[in-house]
Amino acid sequence: MRDYFVYILASKRNGTLYVGCTNDLLRRIYEHKNDVVKGFTRKYGVHTLVYFEQCDDFESALRREKQIKEWKRRWKLTLIEKVNPLWKDLFGQAAYGS
């Protein structure tokens, strides 16, 4: 069984946000951080992993991504601050589980 993730990247605390989903969180965040793909995160410097959650399958990850994307900005900020009040980069936690 494969794991899927929904994640939020930020340019800085209370900055520009990007919501995405993937089946390989580390690879995808690496791509964002290193501007591997042209697009929104590269254009706006959105490289800090501030939130992620695991989903059981692709369909639930995609549903959750769409749900969060439709939320008001304030709701997204609340979601982030519940688990990451200091807006630390969670890439290390995702990679090493610390």
Secondary structure, DSSP 8 states (H G I E B T S, - for coil): ---EEEEEEESSTTS-EEEEEES-HHHHHHHHHTT-S-SHHHHHT--EEEEEEEESSHHHHHHHHHHHHHS-HHHHHHHHHHH-TT----HHHHHH--
